[in-house]
Amino acid sequence: MQKKISVGIADMNLTRQEGVLITYALGSCIGISFYDPMIKLGALLHIMLPEKTNAMDSNILKYADSGIKETLRKVLAYGGSKNRMVCKIAGGAKMFEMGGASGLGNIGERNIIKVKQVLKAEGLRITGEDTGSNYARTMQLDVSTGQVTIRTAGRQERIL
């Protein structure tokens, strides 16, 4: 039985060779897995919002723009390579119906767009995705194989 390494909301964790990185409650939030198959290095990031607009907020992992950059910095410091990197994303659901033009009701869609923009700007390809709709997900990355599994209550488990 492999050790499970939990990744909280607005958090990131990484491990090499073995272990399962797992994050829960991906509603409008997005989970992004980063995996270098050659050295079996994996990271899992759980972002809440598209971009950092409050300079006073010290949690850069909360945001797609700063969180992806920080995760990549750490992955590269541990020997990962952008050329080998396999990225998969899950979440970005529309969890609540909200009226008005604020756009807050569709934070999930804004998160999906921003995550894709930042990954593309970093030269990274998304090889698997389970995003949108209106339900929460649990995402896990098995670092020994690179397999990403998505679990949702009342739905069949999905391998990305």
Phi and psi in radians as a Rosetta constraint file:
Dihedral C 1 N 2 CA 2 C 2 CIRCULARHARMONIC -1.345 0.35
Dihedral N 2 CA 2 C 2 N 3 CIRCULARHARMONIC 2.636 0.35
Dihedral C 2 N 3 CA 3 C 3 CIRCULARHARMONIC -1.262 0.35
Dihedral N 3 CA 3 C 3 N 4 CIRCULARHARMONIC 2.454 0.35
Dihedral C 3 N 4 CA 4 C 4 CIRCULARHARMONIC -1.737 0.35
Dihedral N 4 CA 4 C 4 N 5 CIRCULARHARMONIC 2.267 0.35
Dihedral C 4 N 5 CA 5 C 5 CIRCULARHARMONIC -1.988 0.35
Dihedral N 5 CA 5 C 5 N 6 CIRCULARHARMONIC 1.989 0.35
Dihedral C 5 N 6 CA 6 C 6 CIRCULARHARMONIC -1.408 0.35
Dihedral N 6 CA 6 C 6 N 7 CIRCULARHARMONIC 2.475 0.35
Dihedral C 6 N 7 CA 7 C 7 CIRCULARHARMONIC -2.089 0.35
Dihedral N 7 CA 7 C 7 N 8 CIRCULARHARMONIC 2.046 0.35
Dihedral C 7 N 8 CA 8 C 8 CIRCULARHARMONIC -1.360 0.35
Dihedral N 8 CA 8 C 8 N 9 CIRCULARHARMONIC -3.120 0.35
Dihedral C 8 N 9 CA 9 C 9 CIRCULARHARMONIC -1.261 0.35
Dihedral N 9 CA 9 C 9 N 10 CIRCULARHARMONIC 2.367 0.35
Dihedral C 9 N 10 CA 10 C 10 CIRCULARHARMONIC 1.049 0.35
Dihedral N 10 CA 10 C 10 N 11 CIRCULARHARMONIC 0.807 0.35
Dihedral C 10 N 11 CA 11 C 11 CIRCULARHARMONIC -2.514 0.35
Dihedral N 11 CA 11 C 11 N 12 CIRCULARHARMONIC 2.940 0.35
Dihedral C 11 N 12 CA 12 C 12 CIRCULARHARMONIC -2.631 0.35
Dihedral N 12 CA 12 C 12 N 13 CIRCULARHARMONIC 2.608 0.35
Dihedral C 12 N 13 CA 13 C 13 CIRCULARHARMONIC -2.565 0.35
Dihedral N 13 CA 13 C 13 N 14 CIRCULARHARMONIC 2.726 0.35
Dihedral C 13 N 14 CA 14 C 14 CIRCULARHARMONIC -2.490 0.35
Dihedral N 14 CA 14 C 14 N 15 CIRCULARHARMONIC 2.761 0.35
Dihedral C 14 N 15 CA 15 C 15 CIRCULARHARMONIC -2.737 0.35
Dihedral N 15 CA 15 C 15 N 16 CIRCULARHARMONIC 2.862 0.35
Dihedral C 15 N 16 CA 16 C 16 CIRCULARHARMONIC -2.215 0.35
Dihedral N 16 CA 16 C 16 N 17 CIRCULARHARMONIC 2.527 0.35
Dihedral C 16 N 17 CA 17 C 17 CIRCULARHARMONIC 1.323 0.35
Dihedral N 17 CA 17 C 17 N 18 CIRCULARHARMONIC -0.895 0.35
Dihedral C 17 N 18 CA 18 C 18 CIRCULARHARMONIC -2.594 0.35
Dihedral N 18 CA 18 C 18 N 19 CIRCULARHARMONIC 2.856 0.35
Dihedral C 18 N 19 CA 19 C 19 CIRCULARHARMONIC 1.994 0.35
Dihedral N 19 CA 19 C 19 N 20 CIRCULARHARMONIC 2.776 0.35
Dihedral C 19 N 20 CA 20 C 20 CIRCULARHARMONIC -2.118 0.35
Dihedral N 20 CA 20 C 20 N 21 CIRCULARHARMONIC 2.054 0.35
Dihedral C 20 N 21 CA 21 C 21 CIRCULARHARMONIC -1.486 0.35
Dihedral N 21 CA 21 C 21 N 22 CIRCULARHARMONIC 2.295 0.35
Dihedral C 21 N 22 CA 22 C 22 CIRCULARHARMONIC -2.429 0.35
Dihedral N 22 CA 22 C 22 N 23 CIRCULARHARMONIC 2.388 0.35
Dihedral C 22 N 23 CA 23 C 23 CIRCULARHARMONIC -2.308 0.35
Dihedral N 23 CA 23 C 23 N 24 CIRCULARHARMONIC 2.501 0.35
Dihedral C 23 N 24 CA 24 C 24 CIRCULARHARMONIC -1.958 0.35
Dihedral N 24 CA 24 C 24 N 25 CIRCULARHARMONIC 2.912 0.35
Dihedral C 24 N 25 CA 25 C 25 CIRCULARHARMONIC 1.070 0.35
Dihedral N 25 CA 25 C 25 N 26 CIRCULARHARMONIC 0.753 0.35
Dihedral C 25 N 26 CA 26 C 26 CIRCULARHARMONIC -1.448 0.35
Dihedral N 26 CA 26 C 26 N 27 CIRCULARHARMONIC 1.570 0.35
Dihedral C 26 N 27 CA 27 C 27 CIRCULARHARMONIC -1.589 0.35
Dihedral N 27 CA 27 C 27 N 28 CIRCULARHARMONIC -1.789 0.35
Dihedral C 27 N 28 CA 28 C 28 CIRCULARHARMONIC -1.324 0.35
Dihedral N 28 CA 28 C 28 N 29 CIRCULARHARMONIC -0.282 0.35
Dihedral C 28 N 29 CA 29 C 29 CIRCULARHARMONIC -1.169 0.35
Dihedral N 29 CA 29 C 29 N 30 CIRCULARHARMONIC 2.869 0.35
Dihedral C 29 N 30 CA 30 C 30 CIRCULARHARMONIC -2.231 0.35
Dihedral N 30 CA 30 C 30 N 31 CIRCULARHARMONIC 2.357 0.35
Dihedral C 30 N 31 CA 31 C 31 CIRCULARHARMONIC -1.698 0.35
Dihedral N 31 CA 31 C 31 N 32 CIRCULARHARMONIC 2.327 0.35
Dihedral C 31 N 32 CA 32 C 32 CIRCULARHARMONIC -2.175 0.35
Dihedral N 32 CA 32 C 32 N 33 CIRCULARHARMONIC 2.115 0.35
Dihedral C 32 N 33 CA 33 C 33 CIRCULARHARMONIC -1.755 0.35
Dihedral N 33 CA 33 C 33 N 34 CIRCULARHARMONIC 2.450 0.35
Dihedral C 33 N 34 CA 34 C 34 CIRCULARHARMONIC -2.136 0.35
Dihedral N 34 CA 34 C 34 N 35 CIRCULARHARMONIC 2.246 0.35
Dihedral C 34 N 35 CA 35 C 35 CIRCULARHARMONIC -2.497 0.35
Dihedral N 35 CA 35 C 35 N 36 CIRCULARHARMONIC 2.228 0.35
Dihedral C 35 N 36 CA 36 C 36 CIRCULARHARMONIC -1.844 0.35
Dihedral N 36 CA 36 C 36 N 37 CIRCULARHARMONIC 1.827 0.35
Dihedral C 36 N 37 CA 37 C 37 CIRCULARHARMONIC -1.174 0.35
Dihedral N 37 CA 37 C 37 N 38 CIRCULARHARMONIC -0.454 0.35
Dihedral C 37 N 38 CA 38 C 38 CIRCULARHARMONIC -1.177 0.35
Dihedral N 38 CA 38 C 38 N 39 CIRCULARHARMONIC -0.712 0.35
Dihedral C 38 N 39 CA 39 C 39 CIRCULARHARMONIC -1.914 0.35
Dihedral N 39 CA 39 C 39 N 40 CIRCULARHARMONIC 0.109 0.35
Dihedral C 39 N 40 CA 40 C 40 CIRCULARHARMONIC 0.903 0.35
Dihedral N 40 CA 40 C 40 N 41 CIRCULARHARMONIC 0.913 0.35
Dihedral C 40 N 41 CA 41 C 41 CIRCULARHARMONIC -1.906 0.35
Dihedral N 41 CA 41 C 41 N 42 CIRCULARHARMONIC 2.192 0.35
Dihedral C 41 N 42 CA 42 C 42 CIRCULARHARMONIC -2.271 0.35
Dihedral N 42 CA 42 C 42 N 43 CIRCULARHARMONIC 2.582 0.35
Dihedral C 42 N 43 CA 43 C 43 CIRCULARHARMONIC -2.387 0.35
Dihedral N 43 CA 43 C 43 N 44 CIRCULARHARMONIC 2.612 0.35
Dihedral C 43 N 44 CA 44 C 44 CIRCULARHARMONIC -2.328 0.35
Dihedral N 44 CA 44 C 44 N 45 CIRCULARHARMONIC 2.204 0.35
Dihedral C 44 N 45 CA 45 C 45 CIRCULARHARMONIC -2.044 0.35
Dihedral N 45 CA 45 C 45 N 46 CIRCULARHARMONIC 2.412 0.35
Dihedral C 45 N 46 CA 46 C 46 CIRCULARHARMONIC -2.097 0.35
Dihedral N 46 CA 46 C 46 N 47 CIRCULARHARMONIC 1.772 0.35
Dihedral C 46 N 47 CA 47 C 47 CIRCULARHARMONIC -1.704 0.35
Dihedral N 47 CA 47 C 47 N 48 CIRCULARHARMONIC 2.685 0.35
Dihedral C 47 N 48 CA 48 C 48 CIRCULARHARMONIC -1.862 0.35
Dihedral N 48 CA 48 C 48 N 49 CIRCULARHARMONIC -0.651 0.35
Dihedral C 48 N 49 CA 49 C 49 CIRCULARHARMONIC -2.331 0.35
Dihedral N 49 CA 49 C 49 N 50 CIRCULARHARMONIC 2.756 0.35
Dihedral C 49 N 50 CA 50 C 50 CIRCULARHARMONIC -1.155 0.35
Dihedral N 50 CA 50 C 50 N 51 CIRCULARHARMONIC -0.817 0.35
Dihedral C 50 N 51 CA 51 C 51 CIRCULARHARMONIC -2.556 0.35
Dihedral N 51 CA 51 C 51 N 52 CIRCULARHARMONIC 2.661 0.35
Dihedral C 51 N 52 CA 52 C 52 CIRCULARHARMONIC -1.393 0.35
Dihedral N 52 CA 52 C 52 N 53 CIRCULARHARMONIC 2.027 0.35
Dihedral C 52 N 53 CA 53 C 53 CIRCULARHARMONIC -1.999 0.35
Dihedral N 53 CA 53 C 53 N 54 CIRCULARHARMONIC -0.260 0.35
Dihedral C 53 N 54 CA 54 C 54 CIRCULARHARMONIC -1.814 0.35
Dihedral N 54 CA 54 C 54 N 55 CIRCULARHARMONIC 1.852 0.35
Dihedral C 54 N 55 CA 55 C 55 CIRCULARHARMONIC -1.082 0.35
Dihedral N 55 CA 55 C 55 N 56 CIRCULARHARMONIC -0.364 0.35
Dihedral C 55 N 56 CA 56 C 56 CIRCULARHARMONIC -1.404 0.35
Dihedral N 56 CA 56 C 56 N 57 CIRCULARHARMONIC -0.273 0.35
Dihedral C 56 N 57 CA 57 C 57 CIRCULARHARMONIC -1.366 0.35
Dihedral N 57 CA 57 C 57 N 58 CIRCULARHARMONIC 2.024 0.35
Dihedral C 57 N 58 CA 58 C 58 CIRCULARHARMONIC -1.484 0.35
Dihedral N 58 CA 58 C 58 N 59 CIRCULARHARMONIC -0.173 0.35
Dihedral C 58 N 59 CA 59 C 59 CIRCULARHARMONIC -1.522 0.35
Dihedral N 59 CA 59 C 59 N 60 CIRCULARHARMONIC 1.571 0.35
Dihedral C 59 N 60 CA 60 C 60 CIRCULARHARMONIC -1.255 0.35
Dihedral N 60 CA 60 C 60 N 61 CIRCULARHARMONIC -0.284 0.35
Dihedral C 60 N 61 CA 61 C 61 CIRCULARHARMONIC -1.325 0.35
Dihedral N 61 CA 61 C 61 N 62 CIRCULARHARMONIC -0.185 0.35
Dihedral C 61 N 62 CA 62 C 62 CIRCULARHARMONIC -1.244 0.35
Dihedral N 62 CA 62 C 62 N 63 CIRCULARHARMONIC -0.387 0.35
Dihedral C 62 N 63 CA 63 C 63 CIRCULARHARMONIC -2.005 0.35
Dihedral N 63 CA 63 C 63 N 64 CIRCULARHARMONIC 2.539 0.35
Dihedral C 63 N 64 CA 64 C 64 CIRCULARHARMONIC -1.054 0.35
Dihedral N 64 CA 64 C 64 N 65 CIRCULARHARMONIC -0.831 0.35
Dihedral C 64 N 65 CA 65 C 65 CIRCULARHARMONIC -1.105 0.35
Dihedral N 65 CA 65 C 65 N 66 CIRCULARHARMONIC -0.960 0.35
Dihedral C 65 N 66 CA 66 C 66 CIRCULARHARMONIC -1.368 0.35
Dihedral N 66 CA 66 C 66 N 67 CIRCULARHARMONIC -0.561 0.35
Dihedral C 66 N 67 CA 67 C 67 CIRCULARHARMONIC -1.178 0.35
Dihedral N 67 CA 67 C 67 N 68 CIRCULARHARMONIC -0.741 0.35
Dihedral C 67 N 68 CA 68 C 68 CIRCULARHARMONIC -1.135 0.35
Dihedral N 68 CA 68 C 68 N 69 CIRCULARHARMONIC -0.760 0.35
Dihedral C 68 N 69 CA 69 C 69 CIRCULARHARMONIC -1.086 0.35
Dihedral N 69 CA 69 C 69 N 70 CIRCULARHARMONIC -0.733 0.35
Dihedral C 69 N 70 CA 70 C 70 CIRCULARHARMONIC -1.185 0.35
Dihedral N 70 CA 70 C 70 N 71 CIRCULARHARMONIC -0.714 0.35
Dihedral C 70 N 71 CA 71 C 71 CIRCULARHARMONIC -1.089 0.35
Dihedral N 71 CA 71 C 71 N 72 CIRCULARHARMONIC -0.779 0.35
Dihedral C 71 N 72 CA 72 C 72 CIRCULARHARMONIC -1.072 0.35
Dihedral N 72 CA 72 C 72 N 73 CIRCULARHARMONIC -0.719 0.35
Dihedral C 72 N 73 CA 73 C 73 CIRCULARHARMONIC -0.993 0.35
Dihedral N 73 CA 73 C 73 N 74 CIRCULARHARMONIC -0.783 0.35
Dihedral C 73 N 74 CA 74 C 74 CIRCULARHARMONIC -1.229 0.35
Dihedral N 74 CA 74 C 74 N 75 CIRCULARHARMONIC -0.737 0.35
Dihedral C 74 N 75 CA 75 C 75 CIRCULARHARMONIC -1.063 0.35
Dihedral N 75 CA 75 C 75 N 76 CIRCULARHARMONIC -0.768 0.35
Dihedral C 75 N 76 CA 76 C 76 CIRCULARHARMONIC -1.166 0.35
Dihedral N 76 CA 76 C 76 N 77 CIRCULARHARMONIC -0.634 0.35
Dihedral C 76 N 77 CA 77 C 77 CIRCULARHARMONIC -1.124 0.35
Dihedral N 77 CA 77 C 77 N 78 CIRCULARHARMONIC -0.493 0.35
Dihedral C 77 N 78 CA 78 C 78 CIRCULARHARMONIC -1.556 0.35
Dihedral N 78 CA 78 C 78 N 79 CIRCULARHARMONIC 0.121 0.35
Dihedral C 78 N 79 CA 79 C 79 CIRCULARHARMONIC 1.765 0.35
Dihedral N 79 CA 79 C 79 N 80 CIRCULARHARMONIC 0.048 0.35
Dihedral C 79 N 80 CA 80 C 80 CIRCULARHARMONIC -1.207 0.35
Dihedral N 80 CA 80 C 80 N 81 CIRCULARHARMONIC 2.758 0.35
Dihedral C 80 N 81 CA 81 C 81 CIRCULARHARMONIC -2.188 0.35
Dihedral N 81 CA 81 C 81 N 82 CIRCULARHARMONIC 2.318 0.35
Dihedral C 81 N 82 CA 82 C 82 CIRCULARHARMONIC -1.067 0.35
Dihedral N 82 CA 82 C 82 N 83 CIRCULARHARMONIC -0.577 0.35
Dihedral C 82 N 83 CA 83 C 83 CIRCULARHARMONIC -1.137 0.35
Dihedral N 83 CA 83 C 83 N 84 CIRCULARHARMONIC -0.494 0.35
Dihedral C 83 N 84 CA 84 C 84 CIRCULARHARMONIC -1.741 0.35
Dihedral N 84 CA 84 C 84 N 85 CIRCULARHARMONIC -0.153 0.35
Dihedral C 84 N 85 CA 85 C 85 CIRCULARHARMONIC -1.129 0.35
Dihedral N 85 CA 85 C 85 N 86 CIRCULARHARMONIC 2.289 0.35
Dihedral C 85 N 86 CA 86 C 86 CIRCULARHARMONIC -1.929 0.35
Dihedral N 86 CA 86 C 86 N 87 CIRCULARHARMONIC 2.148 0.35
Dihedral C 86 N 87 CA 87 C 87 CIRCULARHARMONIC -2.063 0.35
Dihedral N 87 CA 87 C 87 N 88 CIRCULARHARMONIC 2.433 0.35
Dihedral C 87 N 88 CA 88 C 88 CIRCULARHARMONIC -2.369 0.35
Dihedral N 88 CA 88 C 88 N 89 CIRCULARHARMONIC 2.586 0.35
Dihedral C 88 N 89 CA 89 C 89 CIRCULARHARMONIC -2.293 0.35
Dihedral N 89 CA 89 C 89 N 90 CIRCULARHARMONIC 2.638 0.35
Dihedral C 89 N 90 CA 90 C 90 CIRCULARHARMONIC -2.615 0.35
Dihedral N 90 CA 90 C 90 N 91 CIRCULARHARMONIC 2.638 0.35
Dihedral C 90 N 91 CA 91 C 91 CIRCULARHARMONIC 2.000 0.35
Dihedral N 91 CA 91 C 91 N 92 CIRCULARHARMONIC -2.564 0.35
Dihedral C 91 N 92 CA 92 C 92 CIRCULARHARMONIC 1.238 0.35
Dihedral N 92 CA 92 C 92 N 93 CIRCULARHARMONIC 0.525 0.35
Dihedral C 92 N 93 CA 93 C 93 CIRCULARHARMONIC -1.350 0.35
Dihedral N 93 CA 93 C 93 N 94 CIRCULARHARMONIC 2.737 0.35
Dihedral C 93 N 94 CA 94 C 94 CIRCULARHARMONIC -1.673 0.35
Dihedral N 94 CA 94 C 94 N 95 CIRCULARHARMONIC 1.689 0.35
Dihedral C 94 N 95 CA 95 C 95 CIRCULARHARMONIC -1.461 0.35
Dihedral N 95 CA 95 C 95 N 96 CIRCULARHARMONIC -0.404 0.35
Dihedral C 95 N 96 CA 96 C 96 CIRCULARHARMONIC -2.405 0.35
Dihedral N 96 CA 96 C 96 N 97 CIRCULARHARMONIC 2.545 0.35
Dihedral C 96 N 97 CA 97 C 97 CIRCULARHARMONIC -1.588 0.35
Dihedral N 97 CA 97 C 97 N 98 CIRCULARHARMONIC 2.107 0.35
Dihedral C 97 N 98 CA 98 C 98 CIRCULARHARMONIC -2.246 0.35
Dihedral N 98 CA 98 C 98 N 99 CIRCULARHARMONIC 2.323 0.35
Dihedral C 98 N 99 CA 99 C 99 CIRCULARHARMONIC -1.436 0.35
Dihedral N 99 CA 99 C 99 N 100 CIRCULARHARMONIC 3.028 0.35
Dihedral C 99 N 100 CA 100 C 100 CIRCULARHARMONIC 1.599 0.35
Dihedral N 100 CA 100 C 100 N 101 CIRCULARHARMONIC 3.081 0.35
Dihedral C 100 N 101 CA 101 C 101 CIRCULARHARMONIC -1.766 0.35
Dihedral N 101 CA 101 C 101 N 102 CIRCULARHARMONIC 0.247 0.35
Dihedral C 101 N 102 CA 102 C 102 CIRCULARHARMONIC -1.184 0.35
Dihedral N 102 CA 102 C 102 N 103 CIRCULARHARMONIC -0.476 0.35
Dihedral C 102 N 103 CA 103 C 103 CIRCULARHARMONIC 1.390 0.35
Dihedral N 103 CA 103 C 103 N 104 CIRCULARHARMONIC -0.068 0.35
Dihedral C 103 N 104 CA 104 C 104 CIRCULARHARMONIC -1.143 0.35
Dihedral N 104 CA 104 C 104 N 105 CIRCULARHARMONIC -0.538 0.35
Dihedral C 104 N 105 CA 105 C 105 CIRCULARHARMONIC -1.158 0.35
Dihedral N 105 CA 105 C 105 N 106 CIRCULARHARMONIC -0.338 0.35
Dihedral C 105 N 106 CA 106 C 106 CIRCULARHARMONIC -2.055 0.35
Dihedral N 106 CA 106 C 106 N 107 CIRCULARHARMONIC 0.740 0.35
Dihedral C 106 N 107 CA 107 C 107 CIRCULARHARMONIC -1.067 0.35
Dihedral N 107 CA 107 C 107 N 108 CIRCULARHARMONIC -0.570 0.35
Dihedral C 107 N 108 CA 108 C 108 CIRCULARHARMONIC -1.027 0.35
Dihedral N 108 CA 108 C 108 N 109 CIRCULARHARMONIC -0.816 0.35
Dihedral C 108 N 109 CA 109 C 109 CIRCULARHARMONIC -1.121 0.35
Dihedral N 109 CA 109 C 109 N 110 CIRCULARHARMONIC -0.715 0.35
Dihedral C 109 N 110 CA 110 C 110 CIRCULARHARMONIC -1.115 0.35
Dihedral N 110 CA 110 C 110 N 111 CIRCULARHARMONIC -0.649 0.35
Dihedral C 110 N 111 CA 111 C 111 CIRCULARHARMONIC -1.115 0.35
Dihedral N 111 CA 111 C 111 N 112 CIRCULARHARMONIC -0.784 0.35
Dihedral C 111 N 112 CA 112 C 112 CIRCULARHARMONIC -1.018 0.35
Dihedral N 112 CA 112 C 112 N 113 CIRCULARHARMONIC -0.858 0.35
Dihedral C 112 N 113 CA 113 C 113 CIRCULARHARMONIC -1.036 0.35
Dihedral N 113 CA 113 C 113 N 114 CIRCULARHARMONIC -0.823 0.35
Dihedral C 113 N 114 CA 114 C 114 CIRCULARHARMONIC -1.169 0.35
Dihedral N 114 CA 114 C 114 N 115 CIRCULARHARMONIC -0.749 0.35
Dihedral C 114 N 115 CA 115 C 115 CIRCULARHARMONIC -1.027 0.35
Dihedral N 115 CA 115 C 115 N 116 CIRCULARHARMONIC -0.808 0.35
Dihedral C 115 N 116 CA 116 C 116 CIRCULARHARMONIC -1.096 0.35
Dihedral N 116 CA 116 C 116 N 117 CIRCULARHARMONIC -0.716 0.35
Dihedral C 116 N 117 CA 117 C 117 CIRCULARHARMONIC -1.085 0.35
Dihedral N 117 CA 117 C 117 N 118 CIRCULARHARMONIC -0.820 0.35
Dihedral C 117 N 118 CA 118 C 118 CIRCULARHARMONIC -1.168 0.35
Dihedral N 118 CA 118 C 118 N 119 CIRCULARHARMONIC -0.770 0.35
Dihedral C 118 N 119 CA 119 C 119 CIRCULARHARMONIC -1.074 0.35
Dihedral N 119 CA 119 C 119 N 120 CIRCULARHARMONIC -0.733 0.35
Dihedral C 119 N 120 CA 120 C 120 CIRCULARHARMONIC -1.118 0.35
Dihedral N 120 CA 120 C 120 N 121 CIRCULARHARMONIC -0.767 0.35
Dihedral C 120 N 121 CA 121 C 121 CIRCULARHARMONIC -1.076 0.35
Dihedral N 121 CA 121 C 121 N 122 CIRCULARHARMONIC -0.509 0.35
Dihedral C 121 N 122 CA 122 C 122 CIRCULARHARMONIC -1.484 0.35
Dihedral N 122 CA 122 C 122 N 123 CIRCULARHARMONIC -0.015 0.35
Dihedral C 122 N 123 CA 123 C 123 CIRCULARHARMONIC 1.385 0.35
Dihedral N 123 CA 123 C 123 N 124 CIRCULARHARMONIC 0.407 0.35
Dihedral C 123 N 124 CA 124 C 124 CIRCULARHARMONIC -1.872 0.35
Dihedral N 124 CA 124 C 124 N 125 CIRCULARHARMONIC 2.454 0.35
Dihedral C 124 N 125 CA 125 C 125 CIRCULARHARMONIC -1.728 0.35
Dihedral N 125 CA 125 C 125 N 126 CIRCULARHARMONIC 2.487 0.35
Dihedral C 125 N 126 CA 126 C 126 CIRCULARHARMONIC -1.634 0.35
Dihedral N 126 CA 126 C 126 N 127 CIRCULARHARMONIC 2.087 0.35
Dihedral C 126 N 127 CA 127 C 127 CIRCULARHARMONIC -1.785 0.35
Dihedral N 127 CA 127 C 127 N 128 CIRCULARHARMONIC -0.106 0.35
Dihedral C 127 N 128 CA 128 C 128 CIRCULARHARMONIC -2.769 0.35
Dihedral N 128 CA 128 C 128 N 129 CIRCULARHARMONIC 2.548 0.35
Dihedral C 128 N 129 CA 129 C 129 CIRCULARHARMONIC -2.693 0.35
Dihedral N 129 CA 129 C 129 N 130 CIRCULARHARMONIC 2.427 0.35
Dihedral C 129 N 130 CA 130 C 130 CIRCULARHARMONIC -2.446 0.35
Dihedral N 130 CA 130 C 130 N 131 CIRCULARHARMONIC 1.547 0.35
Dihedral C 130 N 131 CA 131 C 131 CIRCULARHARMONIC -2.257 0.35
Dihedral N 131 CA 131 C 131 N 132 CIRCULARHARMONIC 2.908 0.35
Dihedral C 131 N 132 CA 132 C 132 CIRCULARHARMONIC 1.445 0.35
Dihedral N 132 CA 132 C 132 N 133 CIRCULARHARMONIC -2.682 0.35
Dihedral C 132 N 133 CA 133 C 133 CIRCULARHARMONIC 1.076 0.35
Dihedral N 133 CA 133 C 133 N 134 CIRCULARHARMONIC -2.632 0.35
Dihedral C 133 N 134 CA 134 C 134 CIRCULARHARMONIC -2.419 0.35
Dihedral N 134 CA 134 C 134 N 135 CIRCULARHARMONIC 0.587 0.35
Dihedral C 134 N 135 CA 135 C 135 CIRCULARHARMONIC -2.390 0.35
Dihedral N 135 CA 135 C 135 N 136 CIRCULARHARMONIC 2.688 0.35
Dihedral C 135 N 136 CA 136 C 136 CIRCULARHARMONIC -1.445 0.35
Dihedral N 136 CA 136 C 136 N 137 CIRCULARHARMONIC 2.752 0.35
Dihedral C 136 N 137 CA 137 C 137 CIRCULARHARMONIC -2.349 0.35
Dihedral N 137 CA 137 C 137 N 138 CIRCULARHARMONIC 2.728 0.35
Dihedral C 137 N 138 CA 138 C 138 CIRCULARHARMONIC -1.979 0.35
Dihedral N 138 CA 138 C 138 N 139 CIRCULARHARMONIC 2.328 0.35
Dihedral C 138 N 139 CA 139 C 139 CIRCULARHARMONIC -2.111 0.35
Dihedral N 139 CA 139 C 139 N 140 CIRCULARHARMONIC 2.350 0.35
Dihedral C 139 N 140 CA 140 C 140 CIRCULARHARMONIC -2.393 0.35
Dihedral N 140 CA 140 C 140 N 141 CIRCULARHARMONIC 2.516 0.35
Dihedral C 140 N 141 CA 141 C 141 CIRCULARHARMONIC -2.071 0.35
Dihedral N 141 CA 141 C 141 N 142 CIRCULARHARMONIC 2.069 0.35
Dihedral C 141 N 142 CA 142 C 142 CIRCULARHARMONIC -1.537 0.35
Dihedral N 142 CA 142 C 142 N 143 CIRCULARHARMONIC 1.910 0.35
Dihedral C 142 N 143 CA 143 C 143 CIRCULARHARMONIC -1.248 0.35
Dihedral N 143 CA 143 C 143 N 144 CIRCULARHARMONIC -0.380 0.35
Dihedral C 143 N 144 CA 144 C 144 CIRCULARHARMONIC -1.262 0.35
Dihedral N 144 CA 144 C 144 N 145 CIRCULARHARMONIC -0.431 0.35
Dihedral C 144 N 145 CA 145 C 145 CIRCULARHARMONIC -2.136 0.35
Dihedral N 145 CA 145 C 145 N 146 CIRCULARHARMONIC -0.362 0.35
Dihedral C 145 N 146 CA 146 C 146 CIRCULARHARMONIC 1.492 0.35
Dihedral N 146 CA 146 C 146 N 147 CIRCULARHARMONIC 0.024 0.35
Dihedral C 146 N 147 CA 147 C 147 CIRCULARHARMONIC -1.262 0.35
Dihedral N 147 CA 147 C 147 N 148 CIRCULARHARMONIC 2.306 0.35
Dihedral C 147 N 148 CA 148 C 148 CIRCULARHARMONIC -1.918 0.35
Dihedral N 148 CA 148 C 148 N 149 CIRCULARHARMONIC 2.214 0.35
Dihedral C 148 N 149 CA 149 C 149 CIRCULARHARMONIC -2.040 0.35
Dihedral N 149 CA 149 C 149 N 150 CIRCULARHARMONIC 2.387 0.35
Dihedral C 149 N 150 CA 150 C 150 CIRCULARHARMONIC -2.004 0.35
Dihedral N 150 CA 150 C 150 N 151 CIRCULARHARMONIC 2.245 0.35
Dihedral C 150 N 151 CA 151 C 151 CIRCULARHARMONIC -2.085 0.35
Dihedral N 151 CA 151 C 151 N 152 CIRCULARHARMONIC 2.435 0.35
Dihedral C 151 N 152 CA 152 C 152 CIRCULARHARMONIC -2.464 0.35
Dihedral N 152 CA 152 C 152 N 153 CIRCULARHARMONIC 2.383 0.35
Dihedral C 152 N 153 CA 153 C 153 CIRCULARHARMONIC -1.016 0.35
Dihedral N 153 CA 153 C 153 N 154 CIRCULARHARMONIC 2.273 0.35
Dihedral C 153 N 154 CA 154 C 154 CIRCULARHARMONIC 1.355 0.35
Dihedral N 154 CA 154 C 154 N 155 CIRCULARHARMONIC 0.121 0.35
Dihedral C 154 N 155 CA 155 C 155 CIRCULARHARMONIC -2.256 0.35
Dihedral N 155 CA 155 C 155 N 156 CIRCULARHARMONIC 2.771 0.35
Dihedral C 155 N 156 CA 156 C 156 CIRCULARHARMONIC -1.255 0.35
Dihedral N 156 CA 156 C 156 N 157 CIRCULARHARMONIC 2.474 0.35
Dihedral C 156 N 157 CA 157 C 157 CIRCULARHARMONIC -1.019 0.35
Dihedral N 157 CA 157 C 157 N 158 CIRCULARHARMONIC 2.498 0.35
Dihedral C 157 N 158 CA 158 C 158 CIRCULARHARMONIC -2.190 0.35
Dihedral N 158 CA 158 C 158 N 159 CIRCULARHARMONIC 2.334 0.35
Dihedral C 158 N 159 CA 159 C 159 CIRCULARHARMONIC -1.751 0.35
Dihedral N 159 CA 159 C 159 N 160 CIRCULARHARMONIC 2.211 0.35
